Amino acid sequence: MLKSFEYIMNVLANPSVLAHMINGFLLMLTGFLVVWNFRSLRKSNPYRLVLLVSILSVAVGIHAISHLGLESAYGLSPAKLIHA
């Protein structure tokens, strides 16, 4: 048990893992803000909506690429954690 805890702490100490966690938190915060301000966003002009969706898709894509990097470098896969 202690060995696995030390492994987790060593993995969490890596800057790439911390950046991934911060990115995930910011994406979640963005999702809450979009839901919270949905009425005002719905009234926005189409150009602003296209810009918002484009920025969000880039952010989600970067987060997905970060998942691939973490899985190849450290063997960390959220699917394995959920189904384990």
Distance bins in CASP14 RR format, pairs under 12 A and 6 or more apart:
PFRMAT RR
TARGET T0000
AUTHOR 0000-0000-0000
RMODE 2
METHOD distances of the structure
MODEL  1
1 7 0 0 0 0 0 1 0 0 0 0 0
1 8 0 0 0 0 0 1 0 0 0 0 0
2 8 0 0 0 0 0 1 0 0 0 0 0
2 9 0 0 0 0 0 1 0 0 0 0 0
3 9 0 0 0 0 0 1 0 0 0 0 0
3 10 0 0 0 0 0 1 0 0 0 0 0
4 10 0 0 0 0 0 1 0 0 0 0 0
4 11 0 0 0 0 0 1 0 0 0 0 0
5 11 0 0 0 0 0 1 0 0 0 0 0
5 12 0 0 0 0 0 1 0 0 0 0 0
6 12 0 0 0 0 0 1 0 0 0 0 0
6 13 0 0 0 0 0 1 0 0 0 0 0
7 13 0 0 0 0 0 1 0 0 0 0 0
7 14 0 0 0 0 0 1 0 0 0 0 0
7 74 0 0 0 0 1 0 0 0 0 0 0
7 75 0 0 0 0 0 1 0 0 0 0 0
7 76 0 0 0 0 0 1 0 0 0 0 0
8 14 0 0 0 0 0 1 0 0 0 0 0
8 17 0 0 0 0 0 1 0 0 0 0 0
8 74 0 0 0 0 0 1 0 0 0 0 0
8 76 0 0 0 0 1 0 0 0 0 0 0
8 81 0 0 0 0 0 1 0 0 0 0 0
9 17 0 0 0 0 0 1 0 0 0 0 0
10 17 0 0 0 0 1 0 0 0 0 0 0
10 74 0 0 0 0 1 0 0 0 0 0 0
10 76 0 0 0 0 0 1 0 0 0 0 0
11 17 1 0 1 0 0 0 0 0 0 0 0
11 18 0 0 0 0 0 1 0 0 0 0 0
11 20 0 0 0 0 0 1 0 0 0 0 0
11 21 0 0 0 0 0 1 0 0 0 0 0
11 70 0 0 0 0 1 0 0 0 0 0 0
11 71 0 0 0 0 0 1 0 0 0 0 0
11 73 0 0 0 0 1 0 0 0 0 0 0
11 74 1 0 1 0 0 0 0 0 0 0 0
11 75 0 0 0 0 1 0 0 0 0 0 0
11 76 1 0 0 1 0 0 0 0 0 0 0
12 18 1 0 0 1 0 0 0 0 0 0 0
12 19 0 0 0 0 0 1 0 0 0 0 0
12 20 0 0 0 0 0 1 0 0 0 0 0
12 21 0 0 0 0 1 0 0 0 0 0 0
12 70 0 0 0 0 0 1 0 0 0 0 0
12 74 0 0 0 0 0 1 0 0 0 0 0
12 76 0 0 0 0 0 1 0 0 0 0 0
13 21 0 0 0 0 0 1 0 0 0 0 0
13 74 0 0 0 0 0 1 0 0 0 0 0
14 20 0 0 0 0 1 0 0 0 0 0 0
14 21 0 0 0 0 0 1 0 0 0 0 0
14 66 0 0 0 0 0 1 0 0 0 0 0
14 69 0 0 0 0 0 1 0 0 0 0 0
14 70 0 0 0 0 1 0 0 0 0 0 0
14 73 0 0 0 0 1 0 0 0 0 0 0
14 74 1 0 0 1 0 0 0 0 0 0 0
14 76 0 0 0 0 0 1 0 0 0 0 0
15 21 0 0 0 0 0 1 0 0 0 0 0
15 22 0 0 0 0 0 1 0 0 0 0 0
15 66 0 0 0 0 0 1 0 0 0 0 0
15 70 0 0 0 0 0 1 0 0 0 0 0
15 73 0 0 0 0 0 1 0 0 0 0 0
16 22 0 0 0 0 0 1 0 0 0 0 0
16 23 0 0 0 0 0 1 0 0 0 0 0
16 65 0 0 0 0 0 1 0 0 0 0 0
16 66 1 0 0 1 0 0 0 0 0 0 0
16 67 0 0 0 0 0 1 0 0 0 0 0
16 68 0 0 0 0 0 1 0 0 0 0 0
16 69 1 0 0 1 0 0 0 0 0 0 0
16 70 1 0 0 1 0 0 0 0 0 0 0
16 71 0 0 0 0 0 1 0 0 0 0 0
16 72 0 0 0 0 0 1 0 0 0 0 0
16 73 1 0 0 1 0 0 0 0 0 0 0
16 74 0 0 0 0 1 0 0 0 0 0 0
16 76 0 0 0 0 0 1 0 0 0 0 0
17 23 0 0 0 0 0 1 0 0 0 0 0
17 24 0 0 0 0 0 1 0 0 0 0 0
17 66 0 0 0 0 1 0 0 0 0 0 0
17 67 0 0 0 0 0 1 0 0 0 0 0
17 69 0 0 0 0 0 1 0 0 0 0 0
17 70 1 0 0 1 0 0 0 0 0 0 0
17 71 0 0 0 0 0 1 0 0 0 0 0
17 73 0 0 0 0 1 0 0 0 0 0 0
17 74 1 0 0 1 0 0 0 0 0 0 0
17 75 0 0 0 0 0 1 0 0 0 0 0
17 76 1 0 0 1 0 0 0 0 0 0 0
18 24 0 0 0 0 0 1 0 0 0 0 0
18 25 0 0 0 0 0 1 0 0 0 0 0
18 66 0 0 0 0 0 1 0 0 0 0 0
18 70 0 0 0 0 0 1 0 0 0 0 0
19 25 0 0 0 0 0 1 0 0 0 0 0
19 26 0 0 0 0 0 1 0 0 0 0 0
19 62 0 0 0 0 0 1 0 0 0 0 0
19 63 0 0 0 0 0 1 0 0 0 0 0
19 65 0 0 0 0 0 1 0 0 0 0 0
19 66 1 0 0 1 0 0 0 0 0 0 0
19 69 0 0 0 0 0 1 0 0 0 0 0
19 70 0 0 0 0 0 1 0 0 0 0 0
20 26 0 0 0 0 0 1 0 0 0 0 0
20 27 0 0 0 0 0 1 0 0 0 0 0
20 62 0 0 0 0 1 0 0 0 0 0 0
20 63 1 0 0 1 0 0 0 0 0 0 0
20 64 0 0 0 0 0 1 0 0 0 0 0
20 65 0 0 0 0 1 0 0 0 0 0 0
20 66 1 0 1 0 0 0 0 0 0 0 0
20 67 1 0 0 1 0 0 0 0 0 0 0
20 68 0 0 0 0 0 1 0 0 0 0 0
20 69 0 0 0 0 1 0 0 0 0 0 0
20 70 1 0 0 1 0 0 0 0 0 0 0
20 71 0 0 0 0 0 1 0 0 0 0 0
20 73 0 0 0 0 0 1 0 0 0 0 0
20 74 0 0 0 0 0 1 0 0 0 0 0
20 76 0 0 0 0 1 0 0 0 0 0 0
20 78 0 0 0 0 0 1 0 0 0 0 0
21 27 0 0 0 0 0 1 0 0 0 0 0
21 28 0 0 0 0 0 1 0 0 0 0 0
21 63 0 0 0 0 0 1 0 0 0 0 0
21 66 0 0 0 0 1 0 0 0 0 0 0
21 67 0 0 0 0 0 1 0 0 0 0 0
21 70 0 0 0 0 0 1 0 0 0 0 0
21 76 0 0 0 0 0 1 0 0 0 0 0
21 78 0 0 0 0 0 1 0 0 0 0 0
22 28 0 0 0 0 0 1 0 0 0 0 0
22 29 0 0 0 0 0 1 0 0 0 0 0
22 63 0 0 0 0 0 1 0 0 0 0 0
22 66 0 0 0 0 0 1 0 0 0 0 0
23 29 0 0 0 0 0 1 0 0 0 0 0
23 30 0 0 0 0 0 1 0 0 0 0 0
23 58 0 0 0 0 0 1 0 0 0 0 0
23 59 1 0 0 1 0 0 0 0 0 0 0
23 60 0 0 0 0 1 0 0 0 0 0 0
23 61 0 0 0 0 0 1 0 0 0 0 0
23 62 1 0 0 1 0 0 0 0 0 0 0
23 63 1 0 1 0 0 0 0 0 0 0 0
23 64 0 0 0 0 0 1 0 0 0 0 0
23 65 0 0 0 0 0 1 0 0 0 0 0
23 66 1 0 0 1 0 0 0 0 0 0 0
23 67 0 0 0 0 0 1 0 0 0 0 0
23 70 0 0 0 0 0 1 0 0 0 0 0
24 30 0 0 0 0 1 0 0 0 0 0 0
24 31 0 0 0 0 0 1 0 0 0 0 0
24 59 0 0 0 0 1 0 0 0 0 0 0
24 60 0 0 0 0 1 0 0 0 0 0 0
24 61 0 0 0 0 0 1 0 0 0 0 0
24 62 0 0 0 0 0 1 0 0 0 0 0
24 63 1 0 1 0 0 0 0 0 0 0 0
24 64 0 0 0 0 0 1 0 0 0 0 0
24 66 0 0 0 0 1 0 0 0 0 0 0
24 67 0 0 0 0 0 1 0 0 0 0 0
24 70 0 0 0 0 0 1 0 0 0 0 0
24 78 0 0 0 0 0 1 0 0 0 0 0
25 31 0 0 0 0 0 1 0 0 0 0 0
25 32 0 0 0 0 0 1 0 0 0 0 0
25 63 0 0 0 0 0 1 0 0 0 0 0
26 32 0 0 0 0 0 1 0 0 0 0 0
26 33 0 0 0 0 0 1 0 0 0 0 0
26 55 0 0 0 0 0 1 0 0 0 0 0
26 56 0 0 0 0 0 1 0 0 0 0 0
26 59 1 0 0 1 0 0 0 0 0 0 0
26 60 0 0 0 0 0 1 0 0 0 0 0
26 62 0 0 0 0 0 1 0 0 0 0 0
26 63 0 0 0 0 1 0 0 0 0 0 0
27 33 0 0 0 0 0 1 0 0 0 0 0
27 34 0 0 0 0 0 1 0 0 0 0 0
27 55 0 0 0 0 0 1 0 0 0 0 0
27 56 0 0 0 0 1 0 0 0 0 0 0
27 57 0 0 0 0 0 1 0 0 0 0 0
27 58 0 0 0 0 0 1 0 0 0 0 0
27 59 1 0 1 0 0 0 0 0 0 0 0
27 60 1 0 0 1 0 0 0 0 0 0 0
27 61 0 0 0 0 1 0 0 0 0 0 0
27 62 0 0 0 0 1 0 0 0 0 0 0
27 63 1 0 1 0 0 0 0 0 0 0 0
27 64 0 0 0 0 0 1 0 0 0 0 0
27 66 0 0 0 0 0 1 0 0 0 0 0
27 67 0 0 0 0 0 1 0 0 0 0 0
28 34 0 0 0 0 0 1 0 0 0 0 0
28 35 0 0 0 0 0 1 0 0 0 0 0
28 59 0 0 0 0 0 1 0 0 0 0 0
28 60 0 0 0 0 0 1 0 0 0 0 0
28 63 0 0 0 0 0 1 0 0 0 0 0
29 35 0 0 0 0 0 1 0 0 0 0 0
29 36 0 0 0 0 0 1 0 0 0 0 0
29 59 0 0 0 0 0 1 0 0 0 0 0
30 36 0 0 0 0 0 1 0 0 0 0 0
30 37 0 0 0 0 0 1 0 0 0 0 0
30 41 0 0 0 0 0 1 0 0 0 0 0
30 52 0 0 0 0 1 0 0 0 0 0 0
30 53 0 0 0 0 0 1 0 0 0 0 0
30 55 0 0 0 0 1 0 0 0 0 0 0
30 56 1 0 0 1 0 0 0 0 0 0 0
30 57 0 0 0 0 0 1 0 0 0 0 0
30 58 0 0 0 0 0 1 0 0 0 0 0
30 59 1 0 0 1 0 0 0 0 0 0 0
30 60 0 0 0 0 1 0 0 0 0 0 0
30 63 0 0 0 0 0 1 0 0 0 0 0
31 37 0 0 0 0 1 0 0 0 0 0 0
31 38 0 0 0 0 0 1 0 0 0 0 0
31 41 0 0 0 0 0 1 0 0 0 0 0
31 52 0 0 0 0 0 1 0 0 0 0 0
31 56 0 0 0 0 1 0 0 0 0 0 0
31 59 0 0 0 0 0 1 0 0 0 0 0
31 60 0 0 0 0 0 1 0 0 0 0 0
32 38 0 0 0 0 0 1 0 0 0 0 0
33 40 0 0 0 0 0 1 0 0 0 0 0
33 41 0 0 0 0 1 0 0 0 0 0 0
33 52 0 0 0 0 0 1 0 0 0 0 0
33 56 0 0 0 0 0 1 0 0 0 0 0
34 40 0 0 0 0 0 1 0 0 0 0 0
34 41 1 0 0 1 0 0 0 0 0 0 0
34 42 0 0 0 0 0 1 0 0 0 0 0
34 44 0 0 0 0 0 1 0 0 0 0 0
34 49 0 0 0 0 0 1 0 0 0 0 0
34 52 1 0 0 1 0 0 0 0 0 0 0
34 53 0 0 0 0 0 1 0 0 0 0 0
34 55 0 0 0 0 0 1 0 0 0 0 0
34 56 1 0 0 1 0 0 0 0 0 0 0
34 59 0 0 0 0 0 1 0 0 0 0 0
35 41 0 0 0 0 1 0 0 0 0 0 0
35 42 0 0 0 0 0 1 0 0 0 0 0
37 43 0 0 0 0 0 1 0 0 0 0 0
37 44 0 0 0 0 1 0 0 0 0 0 0
37 52 0 0 0 0 0 1 0 0 0 0 0
38 44 0 0 0 0 0 1 0 0 0 0 0
38 49 0 0 0 0 0 1 0 0 0 0 0
38 52 0 0 0 0 0 1 0 0 0 0 0
40 48 0 0 0 0 0 1 0 0 0 0 0
40 49 0 0 0 0 0 1 0 0 0 0 0
40 52 0 0 0 0 0 1 0 0 0 0 0
41 48 0 0 0 0 1 0 0 0 0 0 0
41 49 1 0 0 1 0 0 0 0 0 0 0
41 51 0 0 0 0 0 1 0 0 0 0 0
41 52 1 0 0 1 0 0 0 0 0 0 0
41 53 0 0 0 0 0 1 0 0 0 0 0
41 56 0 0 0 0 0 1 0 0 0 0 0
42 48 0 0 0 0 0 1 0 0 0 0 0
42 49 0 0 0 0 1 0 0 0 0 0 0
42 52 0 0 0 0 0 1 0 0 0 0 0
43 49 0 0 0 0 1 0 0 0 0 0 0
44 50 0 0 0 0 0 1 0 0 0 0 0
44 51 0 0 0 0 1 0 0 0 0 0 0
44 52 1 0 0 1 0 0 0 0 0 0 0
44 53 0 0 0 0 0 1 0 0 0 0 0
45 51 0 0 0 0 1 0 0 0 0 0 0
45 52 0 0 0 0 0 1 0 0 0 0 0
46 52 0 0 0 0 0 1 0 0 0 0 0
46 53 0 0 0 0 0 1 0 0 0 0 0
47 53 0 0 0 0 0 1 0 0 0 0 0
47 54 0 0 0 0 0 1 0 0 0 0 0
48 54 0 0 0 0 0 1 0 0 0 0 0
48 55 0 0 0 0 0 1 0 0 0 0 0
49 55 0 0 0 0 0 1 0 0 0 0 0
49 56 0 0 0 0 0 1 0 0 0 0 0
50 56 0 0 0 0 0 1 0 0 0 0 0
50 57 0 0 0 0 0 1 0 0 0 0 0
51 57 0 0 0 0 0 1 0 0 0 0 0
51 58 0 0 0 0 0 1 0 0 0 0 0
52 58 0 0 0 0 0 1 0 0 0 0 0
52 59 0 0 0 0 0 1 0 0 0 0 0
53 59 0 0 0 0 0 1 0 0 0 0 0
53 60 0 0 0 0 0 1 0 0 0 0 0
54 60 0 0 0 0 0 1 0 0 0 0 0
54 61 0 0 0 0 0 1 0 0 0 0 0
55 61 0 0 0 0 0 1 0 0 0 0 0
55 62 0 0 0 0 0 1 0 0 0 0 0
56 62 0 0 0 0 0 1 0 0 0 0 0
56 63 0 0 0 0 0 1 0 0 0 0 0
57 63 0 0 0 0 0 1 0 0 0 0 0
57 64 0 0 0 0 0 1 0 0 0 0 0
58 64 0 0 0 0 0 1 0 0 0 0 0
58 65 0 0 0 0 0 1 0 0 0 0 0
59 65 0 0 0 0 0 1 0 0 0 0 0
59 66 0 0 0 0 0 1 0 0 0 0 0
60 66 0 0 0 0 0 1 0 0 0 0 0
60 67 0 0 0 0 0 1 0 0 0 0 0
61 67 0 0 0 0 1 0 0 0 0 0 0
61 68 0 0 0 0 0 1 0 0 0 0 0
62 68 0 0 0 0 0 1 0 0 0 0 0
62 69 0 0 0 0 0 1 0 0 0 0 0
63 69 0 0 0 0 0 1 0 0 0 0 0
63 70 0 0 0 0 0 1 0 0 0 0 0
63 78 0 0 0 0 0 1 0 0 0 0 0
64 70 0 0 0 0 0 1 0 0 0 0 0
64 71 0 0 0 0 0 1 0 0 0 0 0
64 78 0 0 0 0 0 1 0 0 0 0 0
65 71 0 0 0 0 0 1 0 0 0 0 0
65 72 0 0 0 0 0 1 0 0 0 0 0
66 72 0 0 0 0 0 1 0 0 0 0 0
66 73 0 0 0 0 0 1 0 0 0 0 0
66 74 0 0 0 0 0 1 0 0 0 0 0
66 76 0 0 0 0 0 1 0 0 0 0 0
66 78 0 0 0 0 0 1 0 0 0 0 0
67 73 0 0 0 0 0 1 0 0 0 0 0
67 74 0 0 0 0 0 1 0 0 0 0 0
67 75 0 0 0 0 0 1 0 0 0 0 0
67 76 0 0 0 0 1 0 0 0 0 0 0
67 77 1 0 0 1 0 0 0 0 0 0 0
67 78 1 0 0 1 0 0 0 0 0 0 0
67 79 0 0 0 0 1 0 0 0 0 0 0
67 80 0 0 0 0 0 1 0 0 0 0 0
67 81 0 0 0 0 0 1 0 0 0 0 0
68 74 0 0 0 0 0 1 0 0 0 0 0
68 75 0 0 0 0 0 1 0 0 0 0 0
68 76 0 0 0 0 0 1 0 0 0 0 0
68 77 0 0 0 0 1 0 0 0 0 0 0
68 78 0 0 0 0 0 1 0 0 0 0 0
69 75 0 0 0 0 1 0 0 0 0 0 0
69 76 0 0 0 0 1 0 0 0 0 0 0
69 77 0 0 0 0 0 1 0 0 0 0 0
70 76 1 0 1 0 0 0 0 0 0 0 0
70 77 0 0 0 0 1 0 0 0 0 0 0
70 78 0 0 0 0 1 0 0 0 0 0 0
70 80 0 0 0 0 0 1 0 0 0 0 0
70 81 0 0 0 0 0 1 0 0 0 0 0
71 77 1 0 1 0 0 0 0 0 0 0 0
71 78 0 0 0 0 1 0 0 0 0 0 0
71 79 0 0 0 0 1 0 0 0 0 0 0
71 80 0 0 0 0 1 0 0 0 0 0 0
71 81 0 0 0 0 0 1 0 0 0 0 0
74 80 0 0 0 0 0 1 0 0 0 0 0
75 81 0 0 0 0 0 1 0 0 0 0 0
76 84 0 0 0 0 0 1 0 0 0 0 0
77 83 0 0 0 0 1 0 0 0 0 0 0
77 84 0 0 0 0 1 0 0 0 0 0 0
78 84 0 0 0 0 0 1 0 0 0 0 0
END
